[in-house]
Structure formats: C-alpha cells, structure tokens
Amino acid sequence: MTGDNAIVTGGARGIGAAIARRFAEEGATVTIGDVLRPEGEELAAGLGEAARFGLLDVTDADSWATVVAEAEAAHGPVSVLVNNAGILQIDSVEDQEPASFRRVTDVNLYGAWLGMHTTIPSLRRAGGGVVINISSTAGLMGYAGLGAYTASKWGLRGLTKTAALELAADGVRVCSVHPGPVRTPMTAEMGEEMVVGQPIARYGTPEEVAATALFIATEATYSTGCEFVVDGGATTGSRILEG
Ligand SMILES: NC(=O)c1ccc[n+]([C@@H]2O[C@H](COP(=O)([O-])OP(=O)(O)OC[C@H]3O[C@@H](n4cnc5c(N)ncnc54)[C@H](O)[C@@H]3O)[C@@H](O)[C@H]2O)c1
C-alpha cells in the first residue's frame, strides 16, 4: 500500500484499529478517525510517522470536512476510505425507542454516506481509489433484537452498490465487508452461543477482517459493488451433523 493515504473511521479500537495497524504496516499513511481521542492518539503514536489521529464524529458533516482536509494536507489526496465506525443496540422492533433507532442508523449508515459524500472529491484528486464499507452478516440476514442494526447494515450494503456504479468511471472501487462474530469491545458481553453451529465455530479476530480489507484495497482490482464475507461460514445456512 505504499503511496496510499487511508482514512479508517472507528479506528481507535477493535476491527478499525486492526485495519489501521495493518495498512500502516503495509506502507500506507493512515488517519485514524474516531470519537475516542486517548485510544486513537495512543494507537497513532505507536504506529509512528505513518499514522495520525483525527477527532471524527461520523454523524457530523463539519467533523468530516476537517478530517478529510487535514488528512489531505498531511499526506496528499485520500485514496482509501474505510467506513468502519459502528454501534450496536439490542432492542426488539416493538420496544426500541425512536431516538435509539435513529442513533444506530445515523452512525452506521448516515455516517458512512457522509464519509463517502465528503471524501469523493479527494478520491478523484488521488486519481482513483477504494472505499471499504464495514457492514456485517446483519447486512445479509435478519437478527432478532437487532432491528436498527440490521437495517443500517443492509442499507450500507445497498449504498455500496450504488456508489460503486457512480464511481467506477473515476477509478474508485466500492466494496462491503460482512464480518460474523469478531472479538472486540463491541462483542465483549456476548458468549460462545453466538458461534455454536458455525462451520468455523469460534469468534473471528480483528486481524482476520483487516486481512480482507487489505486484500480489497490492494489485490481485488476486478471487484466492485460486491460483498466480502468473513464469518466463519455463519451465513452458509449449514449445520454440522453428527454421525
Ligand atoms: N465485532 C463484531 O462481531 C462485528 C461483526 C460484524 C460487523 N461489525 C462491524 O465492524 C465495525 C467495527 O466494530 P467493532 O467490533 O470493532 O466495534 P468497537 O465498538 O470495538 O469499535 C467501534 C469503533 O467505532 C467508534 N465510533 C462509534 N461511534 C462513532 C462515531 N459517531 N464517530 C466515529 N467513531 C465512532 C468507536 O469509538 C469505536 O472505536 C462496526 O461497524 C461493526 O458494526 C462488527
């Protein structure tokens, strides 16, 4: 990725931190955008000259404008955008408060739209690039108790395809990534029941998702508007039968 300049949202911890770390190791310059300043600054400092932290609330247009402008001033036009910031709220369709539904879709879907909306001119100045939208298996199927989250992740999958169509002529590829259960602070309270019956019956690691993001950014040159599933086989629908 030498020569690439990346922004990774929600990059202070979890999957975003693993992506930021991997991209920096592979030679990219990286802006870690997050609301978590101490964690983000510490990670950036540990990655050295290649990385910087930018305070970013993905739901705020001014915040995006500042982060993209500063990333470009520091390292040139942005060539890779990873929309990874996300929140999860467990609530039934019946019980979820309207404000809670809106907050989840604001961060997970509107935030990613705002990210593309703000960064496209910079991607064009870079002469093309890649947008990686971190969706979920909840963007491929339903989950009881995750109405707002599944709505946001299906929405992000659809938005990915539209952006891919609109940006192909500019040399910008846009793909979605669909992790299954991955051990991060987001899933800290969840138990092993989440992975029972999965063909690969364990939690994934943030590094396994980062490896897929790296592949999309560097090698997947004939892929756009499509889904990359990193889920231990969770969405195959298969179950391992005994005997
Ligand atoms: N962990 C999983 O099992 C899993 C599975 C599928 C998809 N995902 C998705 O992967 C992404 C990363 O999740 P994670 O597991 O690393 O979660 P996490 O909670 O560990 O990290 C999410 C990061 O997003 C940041 N963030 C939240 N709201 C923000 C905002 N408004 N602006 C900027 N940053 C904000 C948080 O501060 C945090 O650093 C999310 O989009 C999540 O939905 C996670």
The ligand as an SDF file (V2000), in Angstrom:
LIG
                    3D

 44 48  0  0  0  0  0  0  0  0999 V2000
  -17.3730   -7.2240   16.3310 N   0  0  0  0  0  0  0  0  0  0  0  0
  -18.2180   -7.8860   15.5590 C   0  0  0  0  0  0  0  0  0  0  0  0
  -18.5800   -9.0370   15.8460 O   0  0  0  0  0  0  0  0  0  0  0  0
  -18.7220   -7.2580   14.2950 C   0  0  0  0  0  0  0  0  0  0  0  0
  -19.4120   -8.0900   13.3880 C   0  0  0  0  0  0  0  0  0  0  0  0
  -19.8930   -7.5400   12.2100 C   0  0  0  0  0  0  0  0  0  0  0  0
  -19.6930   -6.1880   11.9260 C   0  0  0  0  0  0  0  0  0  0  0  0
  -19.0130   -5.4100   12.8200 N   0  0  0  0  0  0  0  0  0  0  0  0
  -18.8350   -4.0050   12.4870 C   0  0  0  0  0  0  0  0  0  0  0  0
  -17.4670   -3.6940   12.4890 O   0  0  0  0  0  0  0  0  0  0  0  0
  -17.3020   -2.3080   12.8320 C   0  0  0  0  0  0  0  0  0  0  0  0
  -16.3010   -2.1930   13.9680 C   0  0  0  0  0  0  0  0  0  0  0  0
  -16.8670   -2.8610   15.0920 O   0  0  0  0  0  0  0  0  0  0  0  0
  -16.0120   -3.3360   16.3550 P   0  0  0  0  0  0  0  0  0  0  0  0
  -16.4690   -4.6860   16.6870 O   0  0  0  0  0  0  0  0  0  0  0  0
  -14.5610   -3.0720   16.1380 O   0  0  0  0  0  0  0  0  0  0  0  0
  -16.6390   -2.3530   17.4550 O   0  0  0  0  0  0  0  0  0  0  0  0
  -15.9670   -1.4250   18.5810 P   0  0  0  0  0  0  0  0  0  0  0  0
  -17.1080   -0.9640   19.4070 O   0  0  0  0  0  0  0  0  0  0  0  0
  -14.8490   -2.1390   19.2060 O   0  0  0  0  0  0  0  0  0  0  0  0
  -15.3680   -0.2310   17.7080 O   0  0  0  0  0  0  0  0  0  0  0  0
  -16.1970    0.7000   17.0710 C   0  0  0  0  0  0  0  0  0  0  0  0
  -15.4450    1.9950   16.9610 C   0  0  0  0  0  0  0  0  0  0  0  0
  -16.3290    2.9500   16.3250 O   0  0  0  0  0  0  0  0  0  0  0  0
  -16.1930    4.1590   17.0340 C   0  0  0  0  0  0  0  0  0  0  0  0
  -17.3840    5.0030   16.8650 N   0  0  0  0  0  0  0  0  0  0  0  0
  -18.6220    4.7970   17.3700 C   0  0  0  0  0  0  0  0  0  0  0  0
  -19.4070    5.8250   17.0510 N   0  0  0  0  0  0  0  0  0  0  0  0
  -18.6620    6.7010   16.3410 C   0  0  0  0  0  0  0  0  0  0  0  0
  -18.9200    7.9520   15.7490 C   0  0  0  0  0  0  0  0  0  0  0  0
  -20.1280    8.5470   15.8330 N   0  0  0  0  0  0  0  0  0  0  0  0
  -17.9260    8.5600   15.0720 N   0  0  0  0  0  0  0  0  0  0  0  0
  -16.6910    7.9830   14.9950 C   0  0  0  0  0  0  0  0  0  0  0  0
  -16.3810    6.8200   15.5520 N   0  0  0  0  0  0  0  0  0  0  0  0
  -17.3640    6.1830   16.2210 C   0  0  0  0  0  0  0  0  0  0  0  0
  -15.9990    3.7400   18.4940 C   0  0  0  0  0  0  0  0  0  0  0  0
  -15.4860    4.8050   19.2790 O   0  0  0  0  0  0  0  0  0  0  0  0
  -15.0570    2.5700   18.3300 C   0  0  0  0  0  0  0  0  0  0  0  0
  -13.7060    2.9710   18.3200 O   0  0  0  0  0  0  0  0  0  0  0  0
  -18.6870   -1.7860   13.1670 C   0  0  0  0  0  0  0  0  0  0  0  0
  -19.2390   -1.1350   12.0500 O   0  0  0  0  0  0  0  0  0  0  0  0
  -19.4760   -3.0410   13.4640 C   0  0  0  0  0  0  0  0  0  0  0  0
  -20.8480   -2.8840   13.2540 O   0  0  0  0  0  0  0  0  0  0  0  0
  -18.5290   -5.9110   13.9940 C   0  0  0  0  0  0  0  0  0  0  0  0
  1  2  1  0
  2  3  2  0
  2  4  1  0
  4  5  1  0
  4 44  2  0
  5  6  2  0
  6  7  1  0
  7  8  2  0
  8  9  1  0
  8 44  1  0
  9 10  1  0
  9 42  1  0
 10 11  1  0
 11 12  1  0
 11 40  1  0
 12 13  1  0
 13 14  1  0
 14 15  2  0
 14 16  1  0
 14 17  1  0
 17 18  1  0
 18 19  2  0
 18 20  1  0
 18 21  1  0
 21 22  1  0
 22 23  1  0
 23 24  1  0
 23 38  1  0
 24 25  1  0
 25 26  1  0
 25 36  1  0
 26 27  1  0
 26 35  1  0
 27 28  2  0
 28 29  1  0
 29 30  1  0
 29 35  2  0
 30 31  1  0
 30 32  2  0
 32 33  1  0
 33 34  2  0
 34 35  1  0
 36 37  1  0
 36 38  1  0
 38 39  1  0
 40 41  1  0
 40 42  1  0
 42 43  1  0
M  CHG  2   8   1  16  -1
M  END
$$$$
